[in-house]
Amino acid sequence: MAEQLTLHEDPRSGNCYKIKLTAALLDLPLATRQYDIMAGDTRTPEFLGKINSNGRIPVLEIRDGKNVRFLPESNAACWYLASDSDLIPQERYAQADMLRWMFFEQYNHEPNVATLRFWLTFVGEANLSDQQRAQVMAKRIAGCDALSVMNTELAKSDFLCGDKVTLADIALFAYTHVAGEGGFKLADYPELGPWIDRICSLPRFVPMT
Ligand SMILES: N[C@@H](CCC(=O)N[C@@H](CS)C(=O)NCC(=O)O)C(=O)O
């Protein structure tokens, strides 16, 4: 790629890590610019006006000469980096199946597993608002359901879409391997540990900082 790529990130975020892992596996150079989401760095007028009107990281900055574009949403950024690579299957059904897992990640997994990790590890249980506290049990149940679905499917194949790693695995690995930080017991899902080990063993794998 001729462009220069910069990830606007908070290193504690699994959504940002997905993009760093995708770039690393593909050996793509990726600069980073760091923000502290807990200090409101992504809610400034400058960030909202120029980088992401949705006030969130990750955002992939794609600079091609004078042309600069900002791409928010972790899975869209992973797709951008991985286009034409082996991380996206070419066959029509396989590609749609991979997208199915990426939508599952955003709807069933991340809002539960990642949110509980954020609340318990970074905000702290004692600092939760009453509204957040009231949601913990529902998010725990929904997060366990999502891990259970993955466990069922990973009993059938090494990776989520068959015998090769795809963006589906990267998207779901990001918050699954640190689900313990949200109070989830990974040992309850016996297929997840070996899957995590398979991803950690990939050439050029980088850990989450
Ligand atoms: N669906 C988005 C979620 C982005 C998101 O929730 N980002 C969080 C950090 S992981 C954030 O920037 N929070 C700061 C805020 O909401 O002010 C994605 O996959 O990129």
The ligand as an ORCA input file, in Angstrom:
! r2SCAN-3c Opt
* xyz 0 1
  N     -18.288     -0.064     17.218
  C     -17.091      0.686     17.504
  C     -16.989      0.901     19.007
  C     -16.019      2.029     19.347
  C     -15.975      2.294     20.840
  O     -16.928      1.979     21.599
  N     -14.854      2.884     21.260
  C     -14.665      3.167     22.659
  C     -13.342      2.530     23.137
  S     -13.291      0.783     22.824
  C     -14.526      4.675     22.858
  O     -13.922      5.340     22.053
  N     -15.087      5.210     23.951
  C     -14.902      6.583     24.287
  C     -16.176      7.340     24.394
  O     -17.253      6.764     24.122
  O     -16.082      8.510     24.763
  C     -15.869     -0.056     16.954
  O     -15.943     -1.280     16.779
  O     -14.858      0.583     16.668
*
